[in-house]
Structure formats: C-alpha cells, structure tokens
C-alpha cells in the first residue's frame, strides 16, 4: 500500500483476532522504526516495552479500563518515559554523537552545556511532561508504521499508569508508563473495520500561506 491507502485502511481496532500473531520479522521492523522516531534534541527519552505473553496481556485488562483489545492483541506496546534526564544522561548522548559522527568536542560543547543547564533547572514534573510529549510523537509515528505493514493498532490513554509501573517494576528501571498501544490483526467481526473514515474536509484542516 502507498501511504495514503495505508492511512485510509488504518483505524483504531476495536477487536483483534486472537488466533493471529505478528511475525518476528515485522516486530523487528516496528522496533527499528520506533528507534528512528524523532525526539526533541534527539535525546530519545522514550522507551518501548513490548509484551507478547498472553497470560500477562489478559491480566492487564483490568488495569486497562477493561479494554478487551489489550488481552486480544498479538502484542502490547507500552510507551515509557525515562525519568532520569540528568547531566549524566545528556553527556552520554553527546558521547554517542562523537562516537558515531566523529564530531570534535569543541563543536558540541556549547550545545551540550546549554542542555545540561536547561534540564538542570527543570523540576521532575517538568521533565516528565516534556518526556510525555515525546511519547505522543513516538506513538503517532508507530501508528503510521503499523499501517504501512498492515498491522492494526489501537492507541490508548485509558489505563492505570501507576498499576502498570508497579506491575512491570518500571520505577526501579527509572521509567514511567505514559501510553499503551495493542497491536495485531483486526477481527473479521469488528464492525468498525468496514465503516467509512470520518474526517473534516481537507480545506477545514489545512491553512496554506503562499
């Protein structure tokens, strides 16, 4: 499918086919695409937890607003924010730049010091809110990626992040959950799959200044 066809095909799946499993090679594509997602400053504060154990998925339904797609899906993507965006984190990022691009330190030092100063002045809540915005960027990208692979997805805010953090021991990993997205293949009896997509007229969505 071309990108327009893929986005027309995409919808928020309401029911998944529990008999179908996303193949490993497609999951690898999804992982690579997640890692290539844009992020502010390139700091990549979002980590993706991918769950495929059916027992775990079914057990997560009660802390996911009883949304059955979580238990039905082939996999569940949990978008988590790194809570330790500190000087050491930023320095590791710039060391990675130097390693990959062979960029001299004097070229990077001003930007690096600026980020260290900026994040050093932010509260924990401000850092989390910044990271959460990056999680939404990642989720939006992954919705498109899944559509191009003919993988169904359903983005969700309706879950208990505190319960998820406890279930997966995320706090001890320096992470907090922000969003979830079950992925898999739509069920043949999901009536929403055949409904026409409802969108504003494109002229009501786009403002062009030439």
TIGUVEX-160284 format. One record per residue: residue in three letters; x, y, z of N, C-alpha, C in turn. Coordinates in pm, whole numbers, padded with zeros to 5 digits, always signed. Layout:
# TIGUVEX-160284
ALAXYZXYZXYZ/...
//
This chain:
# TIGUVEX-160284
UNK+00083-00120+00000+00000+00000+00000+00087+00125+00000/UNK+00042+00228-00075+00109+00356-00059+00061+00421+00071/UNK+00123+00531+00109+00098+00587+00242-00046+00634+00259/UNK-00106+00692+00155-00245+00739+00166-00340+00620+00182/UNK-00318+00516+00103-00401+00395+00116-00385+00334+00256/UNK-00263+00333+00305-00237+00275+00437-00310+00352+00547/UNK-00309+00485+00537-00375+00566+00639-00526+00560+00627/UNK-00577+00541+00507-00721+00520+00491-00762+00383+00546/UNK-00674+00286+00531-00701+00150+00582-00699+00146+00734/UNK-00613+00228+00794-00594+00229+00939-00718+00278+01013/UNK-00745+00215+01125-00846+00265+01218-00808+00213+01356/UNK-00871+00265+01459-00842+00218+01595-00917+00087+01617/UNK-00847-00023+01606-00911-00155+01612-00986-00174+01744/UNK-01110-00217+01731-01194-00239+01849-01194-00385+01894/UNK-01153-00473+01802-01149-00616+01835-01041-00682+01751/UNK-00954-00759+01818-00845-00826+01748-00875-00975+01729/UNK-00816-01031+01626-00822-01175+01601-00721-01242+01693/UNK-00769-01315+01792-00680-01374+01893-00599-01491+01839/UNK-00632-01539+01719-00560-01655+01664-00438-01614+01583/UNK-00423-01485+01555-00314-01440+01469-00205-01369+01549/UNK-00081-01399+01513+00034-01342+01583+00123-01269+01482/UNK+00167-01151+01518+00257-01075+01431+00390-01148+01421/UNK+00441-01174+01300+00568-01247+01287+00685-01165+01340/UNK+00789-01238+01379+00906-01174+01440+00970-01070+01350/UNK+00975-01099+01219+01042-01003+01130+00967-00870+01123/UNK+00834-00874+01137+00757-00750+01139+00777-00676+01270/UNK+00787-00750+01379+00816-00687+01508+00952-00618+01503/UNK+01048-00678+01436+01180-00616+01422+01171-00484+01346/UNK+01086-00479+01243+01065-00355+01169+01005-00249+01261/UNK+00907-00288+01339+00842-00195+01432+00944-00141+01532/UNK+01030-00228+01582+01133-00185+01678+01231-00087+01615/UNK+01275-00116+01494+01368-00027+01425+01304+00109+01400/UNK+01178+00107+01358+01109+00233+01330+01087+00314+01457/UNK+01058+00247+01566+01046+00320+01693+01177+00390+01726/UNK+01287+00319+01708+01417+00376+01742+01454+00493+01651/UNK+01393+00500+01535+01419+00609+01441+01323+00727+01459/UNK+01231+00716+01553+01134+00824+01576+01205+00953+01617/UNK+01154+01064+01567+01208+01194+01605+01182+01221+01753/UNK+01275+01294+01817+01254+01338+01955+01323+01472+01976/UNK+01273+01548+02069+01328+01680+02097+01476+01669+02134/UNK+01560+01747+02067+01706+01748+02084+01771+01616+02045/UNK+01690+01518+02003+01745+01385+01973+01776+01303+02096/UNK+01721+01343+02212+01758+01278+02339+01691+01142+02362/UNK+01589+01110+02285+01521+00979+02294+01487+00941+02439/UNK+01399+01018+02503+01364+00987+02642+01257+00877+02655/UNK+01210+00824+02542+01102+00725+02545+01157+00585+02519/UNK+01115+00492+02601+01148+00351+02579+01019+00275+02551/UNK+01031+00172+02470+00916+00092+02431+00924-00045+02494/UNK+00824-00076+02573+00810-00209+02632+00713-00287+02544/UNK+00755-00402+02493+00670-00483+02405+00638-00615+02477/UNK+00510-00639+02496+00464-00758+02570+00389-00850+02475/UNK+00426-00977+02473+00357-01073+02387+00302-01193+02465/UNK+00336-01206+02592+00288-01317+02675+00138-01304+02696/UNK+00061-01401+02648-00085-01391+02652-00139-01386+02794/UNK-00075-01460+02884-00120-01459+03024-00107-01319+03082/UNK+00005-01254+03053+00027-01117+03101-00073-01021+03037/UNK-00092-01033+02905-00183-00944+02835-00325-00952+02892/UNK-00371-01073+02915-00505-01090+02971-00513-01035+03112/UNK-00404-01047+03186-00401-00995+03323-00398-00844+03330/UNK-00359-00779+03221-00352-00633+03218-00487-00568+03188/UNK-00583-00646+03141-00712-00589+03102-00778-00510+03216/UNK-00783-00565+03340-00849-00490+03448-00783-00356+03479/UNK-00654-00341+03453-00588-00213+03480-00571-00132+03351/UNK-00649-00173+03249-00651-00102+03122-00795-00061+03090/UNK-00865-00016+03193-01006+00026+03180-01092-00083+03118/UNK-01052-00209+03143-01124-00326+03092-01140-00324+02940/UNK-01046-00262+02872-01047-00261+02726-00996-00396+02675/UNK-01085-00472+02615-01055-00610+02580-00946-00625+02474/UNK-00922-00519+02398-00819-00527+02294-00682-00561+02353/UNK-00660-00519+02478-00530-00546+02542-00508-00695+02556/UNK-00610-00768+02594-00599-00913+02610-00605-00988+02479/UNK-00669-00929+02379-00686-00997+02250-00565-00981+02158/UNK-00490-00874+02177-00385-00835+02082-00273-00939+02073/UNK-00202-00933+01962-00082-01015+01945+00028-00965+02038/UNK+00044-00834+02043+00146-00769+02126+00088-00641+02186/UNK+00147-00598+02295+00111-00469+02354+00235-00383+02362/UNK+00226-00262+02309+00335-00165+02320+00304-00070+02436/UNK+00399-00057+02527+00385+00036+02638+00492+00143+02621/UNK+00449+00267+02605+00542+00378+02585+00578+00436+02721/UNK+00706+00431+02753+00754+00471+02885+00851+00587+02873/UNK+00849+00675+02972+00937+00791+02974+01050+00768+03074/UNK+01171+00798+03033+01287+00791+03122+01279+00908+03219/UNK+01283+00879+03348+01272+00984+03449+01407+01039+03493/UNK+01515+00986+03437+01649+01028+03479+01720+01109+03372/UNK+01655+01216+03325+01718+01302+03226+01803+01405+03302/UNK+01922+01363+03336+02011+01447+03417+02140+01475+03338/UNK+02237+01534+03403+02361+01568+03335+02430+01445+03277/UNK+02432+01336+03353+02497+01215+03306+02429+01161+03180/UNK+02295+01166+03177+02220+01120+03061+02257+01203+02938/UNK+02260+01335+02956+02290+01424+02843+02434+01405+02795/UNK+02526+01387+02888+02665+01365+02848+02680+01235+02770/UNK+02607+01130+02809+02613+01004+02734+02562+01024+02592/UNK+02459+01106+02578+02405+01134+02445+02512+01199+02356/UNK+02583+01296+02411+02684+01365+02330+02807+01277+02305/UNK+02837+01188+02397+02945+01093+02371+02908+01000+02256/UNK+02780+00967+02248+02733+00884+02138+02745+00957+02005/UNK+02714+01086+02005+02731+01167+01884+02876+01165+01838/UNK+02967+01188+01933+03110+01191+01900+03156+01057+01846/UNK+03105+00949+01903+03145+00815+01862+03096+00783+01721/UNK+02972+00822+01689+02912+00787+01561+02957+00881+01449/UNK+02965+01010+01482+02994+01109+01378+03138+01160+01379/UNK+03213+01120+01480+03350+01171+01496+03353+01325+01505/UNK+03252+01380+01571+03243+01524+01587+03335+01570+01701/UNK+03419+01669+01677+03509+01718+01784+03429+01774+01901/UNK+03483+01757+02020+03413+01802+02140+03385+01952+02138/UNK+03478+02031+02083+03459+02176+02088+03340+02221+02003/UNK+03302+02139+01906+03185+02171+01823+03056+02148+01902/UNK+03058+02050+01991+02938+02010+02064+02923+02075+02201/UNK+03032+02122+02257+03033+02162+02398+02930+02270+02432/UNK+02913+02368+02345+02820+02477+02374+02676+02425+02383/UNK+02635+02343+02286+02500+02286+02286+02482+02193+02404/UNK+02582+02111+02431+02576+02017+02543+02557+02092+02675/UNK+02639+02195+02697+02631+02271+02822+02497+02343+02834/UNK+02443+02387+02720+02313+02453+02721+02203+02357+02765/UNK+02207+02234+02713+02106+02135+02752+02120+02096+02898/UNK+02243+02080+02944+02266+02046+03085+02208+02155+03176/UNK+02231+02279+03138+02179+02391+03216+02027+02395+03211/UNK+01970+02375+03092+01825+02381+03075+01755+02272+03155/UNK+01802+02148+03143+01736+02039+03214+01767+02043+03364/UNK+01881+02101+03398+01914+02113+03540+01820+02207+03614/UNK+01758+02298+03539+01666+02394+03602+01521+02346+03602/UNK+01494+02232+03538+01358+02180+03531+01327+02094+03653/UNK+01203+02099+03698+01158+02010+03804+01135+01870+03748/UNK+01119+01774+03836+01091+01637+03791+00962+01631+03710/UNK+00862+01708+03752+00735+01710+03680+00752+01771+03542/UNK+00830+01878+03531+00854+01941+03401+00927+01845+03307/UNK+01022+01772+03361+01094+01674+03277+00999+01564+03232/UNK+00913+01518+03322+00819+01413+03285+00723+01462+03177/UNK+00669+01582+03195+00575+01637+03096+00642+01654+02961/UNK+00768+01694+02960+00843+01705+02835+00858+01568+02771/UNK+00895+01469+02852+00912+01333+02801+00782+01275+02750/UNK+00671+01307+02818+00540+01254+02776+00504+01304+02636/UNK+00541+01429+02606+00515+01481+02471+00593+01402+02367/UNK+00711+01359+02403+00791+01278+02311+00727+01141+02291/UNK+00661+01090+02395+00592+00961+02384+00478+00970+02283/UNK+00407+01084+02281+00300+01101+02184+00355+01108+02042/UNK+00472+01173+02026+00537+01173+01894+00565+01029+01849/UNK+00619+00950+01941+00654+00811+01908+00530+00731+01874/UNK+00423+00748+01951+00302+00672+01924+00244+00709+01788/UNK+00242+00838+01756+00191+00880+01626+00270+00817+01512/UNK+00401+00816+01527+00485+00754+01425+00456+00605+01413/UNK+00439+00538+01527+00417+00395+01523+00281+00358+01464/UNK+00181+00445+01480+00052+00418+01417+00068+00413+01264/UNK+00146+00507+01212+00169+00509+01067+00252+00390+01023/UNK+00356+00360+01097+00442+00246+01063+00359+00117+01060/UNK+00277+00096+01163+00195-00025+01167+00101-00032+01047/UNK+00043+00082+01010-00048+00083+00895+00024+00042+00768/UNK+00147+00088+00749+00221+00051+00628+00253-00098+00624/UNK+00254-00162+00742+00281-00306+00750+00152-00389+00758/UNK+00038-00319+00744-00094-00382+00759-00109-00450+00895/UNK-00060-00381+00995-00076-00422+01135-00176-00327+01198/UNK-00276-00382+01262-00376-00298+01329-00326-00256+01466/UNK-00372-00139+01508-00329-00082+01635-00442-00002+01696/UNK-00435+00016+01826-00534+00099+01894-00463+00181+02001/UNK-00444+00312+01979-00377+00395+02079-00467+00416+02200/UNK-00408+00410+02318-00488+00420+02441-00422+00505+02547/UNK-00502+00595+02604-00464+00663+02728-00536+00599+02847/UNK-00642+00524+02818-00727+00468+02921-00668+00346+02989/UNK-00572+00370+03076-00513+00262+03155-00463+00324+03285/UNK-00428+00240+03381-00379+00288+03510-00227+00287+03507/UNK-00162+00403+03482-00017+00404+03471+00055+00365+03600/UNK-00004+00400+03714+00059+00362+03841+00061+00210+03856/UNK-00051+00146+03819-00059+00000+03827+00037-00065+03727/UNK+00048-00009+03608+00143-00060+03509+00287-00047+03559/UNK+00316+00071+03614+00452+00093+03666+00487-00010+03773/UNK+00389-00041+03857+00411-00140+03963+00423-00280+03904/UNK+00335-00314+03809+00332-00448+03750+00466-00481+03684/UNK+00519-00384+03610+00643-00408+03535+00767-00354+03607/UNK+00749-00312+03731+00862-00263+03811+00937-00151+03738/UNK+00860-00061+03678+00920+00043+03594+00994+00150+03674/UNK+00942+00183+03791+01005+00289+03870+01150+00254+03901/UNK+01175+00127+03936+01312+00084+03965+01401+00088+03841/UNK+01338+00089+03724+01414+00099+03599+01428+00245+03555/UNK+01379+00338+03636+01387+00479+03600+01287+00517+03493/UNK+01172+00448+03489+01073+00471+03384+00934+00492+03443/UNK+00850+00560+03365+00707+00572+03397+00628+00551+03269/UNK+00520+00475+03278+00437+00449+03160+00350+00570+03128/UNK+00330+00594+02998+00254+00710+02953+00138+00671+02863/UNK+00162+00580+02770+00062+00539+02671+00075+00390+02645/UNK-00034+00329+02599-00027+00189+02557-00090+00176+02418/UNK-00048+00073+02345-00100+00050+02210-00098-00099+02179/UNK-00213-00166+02194-00219-00305+02149-00211-00312+01998/UNK-00140-00411+01946-00125-00428+01802-00152-00573+01764/UNK-00197-00592+01642-00228-00727+01595-00304-00721+01464/UNK-00403-00806+01450-00483-00812+01328-00631-00802+01364/UNK-00700-00715+01294-00842-00692+01321-00924-00820+01309/UNK-01022-00832+01396-01113-00945+01389-01211-00926+01273/UNK-01248-01035+01209-01341-01027+01096-01478-00975+01138/UNK-01512-00989+01267-01644-00943+01311-01637-00808+01384/UNK-01526-00734+01362-01520-00598+01413-01593-00508+01315/UNK-01714-00467+01351-01797-00391+01258-01737-00255+01223/UNK-01651-00203+01309-01591-00072+01285-01490-00075+01170/UNK-01439-00194+01140-01336-00206+01037-01388-00166+00899/UNK-01515-00187+00874-01572-00161+00740-01639-00024+00731/UNK-01641+00049+00840-01706+00181+00836-01620+00283+00764/UNK-01687+00377+00697-01614+00482+00628-01542+00571+00729/UNK-01423+00615+00692-01347+00703+00779-01414+00840+00782/UNK-01428+00895+00901-01490+01026+00917-01382+01130+00947/UNK-01366+01224+00857-01269+01332+00874-01330+01462+00822/UNK-01282+01573+00874-01321+01703+00821-01282+01711+00674/UNK-01347+01801+00601-01299+01832+00468-01157+01886+00479/UNK-01072+01847+00386-00931+01884+00396-00912+02036+00402/UNK-01003+02112+00342-00993+02258+00345-01023+02315+00484/UNK-01088+02235+00569-01114+02277+00706-00999+02239+00799/UNK-00907+02159+00750-00795+02113+00832-00664+02182+00798/UNK-00654+02233+00676-00527+02286+00627-00539+02436+00601/UNK-00441+02510+00648-00427+02652+00615-00299+02668+00537/UNK-00310+02717+00416-00192+02738+00333-00164+02887+00318/UNK-00039+02924+00336+00003+03061+00313+00112+03057+00207/UNK+00086+03117+00093+00177+03109-00020+00238+03246-00050/
//
